[in-house]
Amino acid sequence: MALHFFTFIFAIALLLLIHGNIVNGEDHGPEISYSGNKNGPYQWGSINPAYLKCRTGKEQSPIDIVVDQVLINKNLAPLSTEYVPIVNATLINHKYFIELHLGEGKFHINEKEYTLAQMHWHTPSEHRINGVQYDAESHMVHVAADGSKAVIGILYKIGKADPLLSTIQDKFVELANGHKEIIEEEVIDVEKIVPKNVKGKYYRYMGSLTTPPCVENITWTLLAKERSISKKQIQILKGPLDSKSKSNFRPVQPINLRHVEVN
């Protein structure tokens, strides 16, 4: 009995260690916030030597996509995904965003395979289209065997409730009430996020993670067609977050010498 109890405590401690400040192998220090002159986005590159790329990087995300300036690339194939329909997932409150840890499902770019690791939300959106900021944005973070990352971004505008959030929004309320910081093994229908094949238009460019350490060489795929989310769900997403991170979007970054392609 004592051995089982020790094993349980060790497992919880390990989970907290892994998820407390590290997301997909990236160190997210507790000092991160989205406002203020001390640790807001404009200071990220100075508050920790590991975050220097946030200030010096030339391929940073998010960006403002100017539709008239994108390049048409007919070789961009429809998105190919192989998400497991039903998976167990873990909700983690990082205070500056809520992570839905998944670790299931595949995403293909050309012939390279990426595994879906987690998704999270930003309210309002980080990316903009023709200068327009949307009401929310979700990021589906994928990791390949060689450690490289690809992110699918989805924009939302106020309207009908998002079906995925509708199934788990009561868990966000639990996080907001402070009863837990980690909620394990929630059953998620991943195909409610992105269907098996997305045939619509999308934008593709090379960028970075939008949180420290802002590492670059991230393949971004931003769906052109926005989805809907209710006002109530926006408030639910904000509920568990720290007071300085309720509006958890990074300002748009210079595009520099990059170009954006569209299929």
N, C-alpha and C positions, 0 to 999 in steps of 0.2 A: 504493500500500500504506500509506504513512504517513498519507495523508488518511483512508483507511478506518479506520485505528487511532484517529486523533484523533476521528473521528465517533463511534466506539464508546465511547470514554472519556467524551466529552461527554454522550452519551445516558445512560450509567450515572450520571454526576455529577448530571445534571438529575433523574433518577428519585429519587436519594437526597435531593436538595434538596426535591423535591415531597413525598415521602412520609416524610422523616425526622421532621418535626415538624408537618406539616400534613395533616389528614384532611378531605376534602371542603371545602376552603377555610377550615377552622377551625384556628387556631394552637394546637397542643398542645405546650407547653413541656416541655423535658427534665426539669424539676423535679417533674413530676406523679408521685405515688405513691398507694398506697391504705392506707398505715399511717404511724404516727409523728406527732409533734407539730410537725413542720417543714413538710411538704408533703403531708400526707394530706388526705382529702376535707373535713375540717372547716376546713382552712386554705386551700383552693383560692381562695376569694374574696378573700384577703389577700396572696397571694404574687405577684400580677401584676395591675396595674390593668385589664388586658383581661379578667380573670376576675371582675370585681366582681359580675356577675350571679349567680355561684354562691352569693354571700352575701346579695344583696339581692333576688333574683328572687322573685316571688310565684306563679309557675307552673312550679316546678321538678320534675324527674323524677329518680329513680323515685318511685312512690307505693305505698302499701298499698291495694289495692282491697278494700273491704268490700262483699261481694256484696249484702247486704240494703239497701245504700244506693245502688246503681246505678239509673239510670233506663232503663226499657225504651223503645227507640226503634225502632218497626217500620219506619221509613223508612230505616234503615241496611241497605243492600243487601249481598248476598254479596260478598266481596272479589273484585275483578276484576284479574287479572294476565295479562301477555303475555310471560312470560319465555322467552328463547331457550333451547331445550333444552340445547344444548352450547355452551359459551363457553370462551375462554381467560381465565385468571384469574391474579392475582399475589398471593402471600402475603407480607405485610410484618410484621415484628416491631417493634412500637412500644414493646416492653418492658412496657407496662402493659395492652395487649391485642394480639391478633393480628388483623390486618385481612386479609380476603379481598377484594381489589379486583376488581370485576366490570365495571361500566359497561355492562351490557346488560340489556334487559328493561324492561317497563313495568308500572306499578301505577296504578290509577285510583281516585280518591276523587271521587264524583259525576261531574262531567265533566272534572275536572282530571287531567292526566297527569304522572306522576313516573317518572324513570328510576332503575333500581337502580344505585347507585354502589358500595356495599361492604357487607359484613357482618362482624360480629365477635362475640366471645363473652365472657361474664362468668361466673365461677364463684366462689361460688354466685350465684343469681339476684339481680338488682337489684329488680325488682318483686316484690311479695308479694300473695297472695290470702288474705284473712281472716287476715293476720298470718303466713302460712306462706311461708317462704323455700324456693325450689326448689334443686335441685343445680346447675343451670346455666341460662343465658338467652342466646339469640342475638338480635342486632339487625340487621335488614336496612334499611339507610339509603337512602332514595330522595330525589332532588332534582328539582324542577320547573324549567321554563325561567326562571321569575322568581326562582329561588334559594331558594324555600321548600322545606321538608323534611318528609318523612313517614317514620315508622319502623314496621316490623312487628316486634313482639317475640314470641319463642317461648320458652316455659318447658320445662324438661327435668327429669325425675326418673330416678334410677338404675334401670336395667333392661337391655334389649337395646341393642346398639350402634347409634348413629345412622348411617344409611347414607351420608350425605354425608361425615361425618368419616372413615368407614371408607375412603373412596377417597383421602383426602389426609393421613391421620394420620402416615404415614411422613415427610411433608414437615415436620410439626411437630417430629418427632424431629430432623431435620436442623437446624432453627432452634435447637432446644435445645442441640444439640452445638456450636453456635457457628460452624459452617462458613460460614453465610450469614445475612444479615439480610433479604434479599429473594430470593424464589424466583419466577421469572417463567414465564408461559405454561403453567400447569397446566390441563388440560382438566377442566372442572367441568360436571356435569349439574345445572343450576339448578333444574329441576323436582323434584329430590329435596329441595329446601329447602321450597318452597311450591308445591303443585299449581296448575294453571291457575285453578281457582275454588275458594276455600275457603268451603264452605257452612255450616260449624259456627259456634258462638257466638264472638263476640269482643267485647272492651271497647275503647271509643274515648274519648279525652280529649285535651285540649291540654296540652302540657308543654314540656320542654326537652331539649337534649342532656344526657346523663348524665356527660359529661366536659367540662372547660373548653374554651371559655369559657362553657358552660352557657346558650347562647342559647335563647330561648323561642320561642313560636309554632310549635312542632313538633307535627304531628298524629300522635298515637300510636294504634296498633292492636295490642292485645295479644291473641293467640289464647287462648281460654279452655281449650282442651284441650291438656294438656301432652304432650310427646313423651318418648321414652326415650333415654338415653345410658348407656354403660357406665362403670364405675368406672375402667377403664383409660383411656378417652377423656378423662375428667375430668383425670386426671394428665397426659395428653399435652397438653391445653390449657394447663395450668399450667406445663409444662416450660420453654418459652422465656422466660417472664416474669421480670422483675426480682424479687429476693427480697422486696421490699416491696410487690409487686403480685401475689403468687400468688393471693390472694383479692381479686379486682379488682371489687368491687361498691361502689357509692356507697350510703350509708344512705338510707332512704326519707325523702322530703321532705313538708312539710305540704301538704295538699290545698287549704287556704285556701277561697276562694269557688268553686272549680271543682266540676264534677260529672262523673261517669263515666257513659257510656251503654253499653248492651248491645243487640245486635240480637235 
